[in-house]
Amino acid sequence: MCSLTESELEPELVRTPLDPSAIKVCKKCKEKPPCVNLRGSDTYCKTCFLTAVHHKFRATLGKHKAMRPGESVCIAYSGGGASTALLHLLKTGIESDHKKLLFKPVVLHVDEGAIFKLDPKQRIENIREKLDYIAAHFPFKVYVSTLEQSQRVVEYKGDGELDLEFEAERTNELYESIENIKESSAKEEFINCIRRHTILEGAEKINCAKIFTGENATKISIDLLTGVSLGKGGNLAQEVGFWDKRNAAITVLRPLRDVPAKELALYTVFHRLESFGEPTIGTGKESLFSIRKLTEDFLVGLQNDFPATLSTVFKTSDKLQAHQERMVEGNQSCVLCDGTLDTEVDQHNALQATQWSTIVSSRGKALDTDDLNPASLDFLDLTSLKLTNPSCNPDPSNDECCGQGDGSCKTKKPLSKTDLMSLACYSCMRTVSNFKSMEKIPRKLHEQVQRTRNRNAMKNEIQDFLL
């Protein structure tokens, strides 16, 4: 039984909250009056606050030794406050700092108007408004691409002319592929995958081996809990860490990961930076719209009463490390997120239980009764009981193949969810399971799955002849 009496608890219950206006001097310099209250008694003057934000940015780059002199880096610019603040920090580091940044930033903007099927004229106006602002305030080269045409990257020279055309067929294809997904959480994850692939392909087009993104500490904290809820444990370190090395040729870096969203917002206000935030599919929706939206509202709401919430969650992300054995070159990766496949494991787990339930429910009486014997379940190979066995050649009587031995077979066999789920990680399997029709997936994804499936089928056929 609790030994505290009502009188002993009373001082805690009637404690008055701290009044930030009662603090008269900056916590850092002890001289100037404060103008920023970050949390509790942490109040700073404008100069000390801006210096602290800039130091966090430089310290993050410095401790990871991420960049080399003369190296080109692609800056993923969305138009929001975080990416605008990143451009300003880079400009300051190159022009004004005592120890100047010696690498060369190149800005890449990816237009996402196809998600909402916006009018081409409206999309051009939105793009030109952002690019004009960059060209007028930052001395960097600017390129633009679109979510539905990732292979087309156009340079903007600041003269108002933009050689960018929208193909209605590609726009409709992307829009229908998103509408083809049932749940909102799966839609958000699918869009994130498409956006990531577009940025990577754009960086490759402009010859950049590294990419800077504007993900901040607040977003990373939300991504961490969302990733745990969506089953991204195997690849979570890549999504919330400083390095993202899921792509063998291009590395994604997060130099703002130590700066909370509140500090970045204040940074843009003090420097009078203009941002062009565009709505997402979750903008203005209620908390139950998706898992990510619910997690965001939960963490931000908890942060109001407990100021250490986001920092505690964020520090957990620093302890995550990628599984080095799974990142060995040659290992198969997920066709959606490029993460290592975490579905091929020897130990019994929840995924195997789900697969076994699916097999029993789908095959029913067609399943061999010997497999249901409790004595043989420990030795059962689930891969031998797949619902479908994809093959390079749909006609078993025809031994000839049109490929060159590298998975380039052109045989067009309709894809099923089983084909795609076998090439996806545990988290992306949930996204695939929400596809209403496999005929409406993006063309590029369809070709990648077809190529990988044919290559795996060829490998299985010659497996017995390999040394």
Buried (B, 14 or more C-beta within 10 A) or exposed (E): EEEEEEEEEEEEEEEEEEEBEEBEEBBBEEEBEBBBBBBEEBBBBBBBBBBBBBEBBBEBBEEEEBBEEEEBBBBBBBBBBBBBBBBBBBBBBBEEEEEEBEBBBBBBBBBBBBBBBBEBEEBBEBBBEBBBBBBEBBEBBBBBBBBBBBEBBBEBEEEEEBEBEBBEEBBEBBBBBBEBBEBBBBBBBBBBBBBBBBBBBBBBBBEBBBBBBBBBBBBBBBBBBBBEBBBBBBBBBBBBBBBBEBBEEBBBBBBBBBBBBBBBBBBBEBEEBEBBEBEBBBEEEEEEBBBBBBBBBBBBEBBEEEEEBBBEBBEEBEEBEBEEEBBEEEEEBBBBBBBBBBBEEEEEEEBBEEBBEBBEEEEEEEBEEEBEEEEEEEEBEEEEBEEEEBBBBEEEEEEEBEBEEEBEBEBEBEBEBBBBBBBBBBBBBBBBBBBEEBEBBBEBBBEBBBBBBBBBBBEEEEEEEEE
